[in-house]
Amino acid sequence: MRSDNAPRSTLRRHYSPWAMASIVTAIFALLLAGSMPLLNIAAAIFGVMGLRQIRGNPERYIGRAFCWIAIALVLILAILTAMVQPPLQEGAEQHMVPEQGVETTE
């Protein structure tokens, strides 16, 4: 058992709950292939909250690497998703070339 007057340096440090939430959310966003942008944003926000929590209480919490990895992962995922998805074009069917062998009715 731990006594109340034990020195603070002997207390065990734990992972920040925000850091754990950020890395789990980022991995879940990766599994969904970036199809939910709000999940990416949530993972980045959780990472920032984790960094703030760790900076505010460094003798109690660890997990800075989890926060940075989660933030980097969702940024890379967002960039790759934006590069792969085709842009939405209004009226794209007007500019499509008709198939060969099909006569147009104009």
C-alpha positions in Angstrom: 0.0 0.0 0.0 1.1 3.5 -0.7 1.2 6.0 2.1 -0.1 9.5 1.7 3.2 11.1 2.6 5.2 9.2 0.0 7.4 11.4 -2.2 5.8 12.4 -5.5 8.8 11.0 -7.5 7.9 7.5 -6.5 4.4 7.8 -7.9 3.8 5.8 -11.0 3.0 7.8 -14.2 0.1 6.7 -16.3 -0.8 7.3 -19.9 -3.0 10.3 -20.5 -6.7 9.3 -21.2 -6.7 11.9 -24.0 -3.6 10.4 -25.5 -5.1 7.0 -25.5 -8.4 8.3 -26.9 -6.5 10.1 -29.7 -4.5 7.0 -30.8 -7.5 4.7 -30.7 -9.6 7.2 -32.7 -6.9 7.7 -35.2 -6.5 3.9 -35.7 -10.3 3.6 -36.1 -10.3 6.4 -38.7 -7.5 4.6 -40.5 -9.6 1.4 -40.6 -12.4 3.3 -42.1 -10.0 4.7 -44.7 -10.8 8.3 -43.9 -14.4 8.1 -44.9 -15.5 10.0 -41.8 -13.8 13.4 -41.7 -15.3 14.2 -38.3 -13.5 11.2 -36.8 -10.2 12.6 -38.2 -11.0 15.9 -36.6 -11.9 14.3 -33.3 -8.6 12.3 -33.2 -6.6 15.5 -33.8 -8.5 17.3 -31.1 -8.0 14.5 -28.7 -4.3 14.6 -29.5 -4.1 18.3 -28.7 -6.0 17.8 -25.5 -3.6 15.0 -24.5 -0.6 17.2 -25.1 -2.1 19.9 -23.0 -2.9 17.4 -20.2 0.6 16.0 -20.3 2.2 19.4 -20.3 0.0 20.6 -17.4 0.8 17.6 -15.2 4.0 15.9 -16.5 4.7 14.1 -13.2 1.5 12.2 -13.5 0.9 11.5 -17.3 2.9 10.2 -20.2 1.9 9.5 -23.8 3.2 12.5 -25.8 4.3 10.1 -28.6 0.8 8.7 -28.9 -0.6 12.2 -29.3 1.9 13.2 -32.0 1.5 9.9 -33.9 -2.3 10.3 -33.9 -2.1 13.8 -35.1 0.3 12.9 -37.9 -1.7 9.8 -38.9 -5.0 11.7 -39.3 -3.2 14.5 -41.2 -1.6 12.0 -43.6 -5.0 10.2 -43.9 -6.8 13.5 -44.7 -4.2 14.4 -47.4 -4.3 11.0 -49.0 -8.1 10.9 -49.0 -8.3 14.4 -50.6 -5.8 13.3 -53.3 -7.7 10.0 -54.1 -11.3 11.2 -54.1 -12.3 12.8 -57.4 -13.7 16.4 -57.2 -17.4 16.8 -57.3 -18.5 18.4 -60.5 -21.9 19.8 -61.1 -23.4 19.0 -64.5 -20.7 16.5 -65.3 -23.2 14.4 -67.3 -23.5 17.3 -69.9 -19.8 17.0 -70.7 -19.5 13.3 -70.9 -18.7 11.7 -74.3 -21.4 9.4 -75.5 -20.6 5.7 -75.9 -19.7 4.6 -79.4 -22.5 3.0 -81.4 -25.2 4.9 -79.6 -26.8 7.7 -81.6 -27.6 11.0 -79.9 -31.1 12.4 -80.2 -30.4 16.1 -80.7 
